[in-house]
């Protein structure tokens, strides 16, 4: 160590003074090991805090996935993700666009020592059949839940009661 005296920084002084005042005494978890303070994740996982943050904030990280994994996730959601599409032509267009994106991804050069991940194309006709069955099931379920409207009894307008001749 050199002969220079230690110069206390502003932050160090604030912490020392707070300790002297006893502001750190009786804090929750005082004297306990950090493992007892809650679930801090797997100690062997260096990204435990990122996983915890994503879970706590309920973040959608699908945009951060590598393209082949995002395409696989999208394919796994078919035909359920297409339930709101009303026309078969639109469903076919969506599926053909998906297949086009898979083929474009296959043209990218492989990076790294691991074998590249590959997403598979979908059979458009097969998924369209599944979509038709799903739409039929949804229509049946909606018809079973939908109440049958009963017509309101005919009523006379309020102003006609006052215009009637009194006799």
C-alpha positions in Angstrom: 0.0 0.0 0.0 1.3 3.5 -0.7 1.8 6.1 1.9 -1.2 8.1 0.7 -4.0 8.5 3.3 -7.4 6.9 2.3 -9.8 9.6 1.1 -13.3 8.6 1.9 -15.7 9.1 -1.0 -19.1 10.8 -0.5 -20.9 7.4 -1.0 -18.6 5.7 1.5 -19.3 8.5 4.0 -23.0 8.2 3.6 -22.9 4.4 4.2 -20.7 4.8 7.2 -22.9 7.5 8.8 -26.0 5.4 8.1 -24.3 2.4 9.8 -23.4 4.6 12.8 -27.0 5.8 13.1 -28.2 2.1 13.0 -30.3 2.5 9.9 -29.2 -1.0 8.7 -30.1 -2.7 11.9 -33.2 -5.0 12.1 -33.6 -5.2 8.3 -35.6 -8.2 7.1 -33.3 -11.1 6.5 -30.5 -9.6 8.6 -28.0 -12.3 9.6 -29.5 -14.9 7.3 -27.7 -16.4 4.3 -28.8 -15.1 0.9 -30.3 -18.5 0.0 -32.9 -18.0 2.7 -34.2 -14.8 1.2 -36.2 -16.4 -1.5 -35.8 -18.3 -4.7 -32.7 -16.8 -6.4 -32.7 -19.5 -9.1 -30.3 -22.2 -9.9 -26.8 -21.2 -8.7 -25.3 -22.9 -11.7 -27.4 -20.9 -14.2 -25.7 -17.5 -14.9 -28.9 -16.2 -16.4 -31.3 -16.9 -13.5 -32.0 -13.3 -13.0 -33.1 -12.8 -16.6 -35.4 -15.8 -16.5 -36.9 -14.5 -13.2 -37.4 -11.0 -14.7 -39.1 -12.4 -17.8 -41.4 -14.5 -15.6 -42.2 -11.6 -13.2 -42.9 -9.1 -15.9 -44.8 -11.7 -18.1 -42.7 -10.7 -21.1 -43.2 -12.2 -24.6 -39.7 -13.2 -25.7 -40.7 -14.8 -28.9 -39.1 -12.0 -30.8 -35.8 -12.9 -29.2 -35.8 -16.5 -30.4 -33.6 -17.6 -33.3 -35.6 -17.7 -36.5 -35.8 -21.5 -36.8 -37.2 -21.8 -33.3 -39.7 -19.0 -33.9 -40.8 -20.7 -37.0 -41.2 -24.0 -35.2 -43.2 -22.3 -32.4 -45.4 -20.7 -35.1 -46.0 -24.0 -36.8 -46.9 -25.7 -33.5 -49.7 -23.1 -33.1 -51.4 -24.1 -36.3 -54.5 -24.4 -36.8 -55.5 -22.8 -33.5 -53.9 -19.5 -34.3 -55.9 -19.4 -37.6 -59.3 -19.8 -35.8 -60.2 -16.1 -36.3 -59.5 -16.2 -40.0 -62.8 -16.4 -41.9 -61.9 -17.3 -45.4 -60.1 -20.5 -46.6 -58.2 -18.4 -49.2 -56.7 -16.3 -46.4 -55.7 -19.4 -44.5 -53.9 -20.8 -47.5 -52.2 -17.5 -48.1 -50.9 -17.4 -44.5 -49.7 -21.0 -44.7 -47.9 -20.4 -48.0 -46.2 -17.3 -46.6 -45.1 -19.5 -43.6 -43.6 -22.1 -46.0 -41.9 -19.3 -48.0 -40.3 -17.9 -44.8 -39.1 -21.4 -43.8 -37.4 -21.9 -47.2 -35.8 -18.5 -47.0 -34.4 -19.4 -43.5 -32.9 -22.5 -44.9 -30.8 -20.5 -47.3 -29.0 -18.6 -44.5 -25.5 -19.9 -43.9 -24.9 -22.0 -40.8 -23.0 -20.2 -38.0 -21.1 -22.0 -35.3 -20.0 -25.6 -34.7 -23.4 -27.0 -34.0 -25.6 -28.4 -36.8 -28.1 -25.8 -37.9 -31.7 -25.9 -36.6 -34.2 -26.4 -39.4 -37.9 -25.6 -39.3 -40.2 -27.8 -41.4 -42.7 -26.6 -43.9 -46.3 -27.4 -43.3 -48.7 -29.4 -45.5 -51.1 -26.6 -46.5 -54.0 -29.0 -47.4 -53.7 -30.9 -44.1 -53.7 -27.7 -42.0 -56.6 -26.3 -44.0 -58.6 -29.5 -43.2 -57.7 -29.1 -39.5 -58.8 -25.5 -39.7 -62.2 -26.4 -41.3 -62.8 -28.9 -38.4 -61.8 -26.3 -35.8 -64.1 -23.7 -37.4 -67.0 -26.2 -37.4 -66.4 -27.1 -33.8 -66.3 -23.4 -32.8 -69.5 -22.7 -34.8 -71.3 -25.6 -33.0 -70.1 -24.4 -29.6 -71.2 -20.9 -30.4 -74.7 -22.1 -31.5 -75.1 -24.2 -28.4 -74.3 -21.2 -26.1 -76.2 -18.5 -28.1 -79.6 -17.9 -26.5 -82.6 -17.9 -28.8 -84.0 -14.3 -28.9 -87.6 -14.0 -27.8 -89.6 -11.2 -29.5 -90.7 -8.4 -27.2 -94.4 -8.1 -26.8 -95.9 -5.4 -28.9 -96.4 -2.2 -27.0 -98.3 0.9 -27.8 -96.4 4.1 -28.1 -96.8 6.3 -25.0 -98.0 9.2 -27.0 -100.9 7.3 -28.5 -102.5 6.9 -25.1 -102.8 10.7 -24.8 -104.1 11.3 -28.3 -107.0 8.8 -27.9 -110.4 10.5 -27.8 -111.9 10.2 -24.4 -115.4 9.2 -24.2 
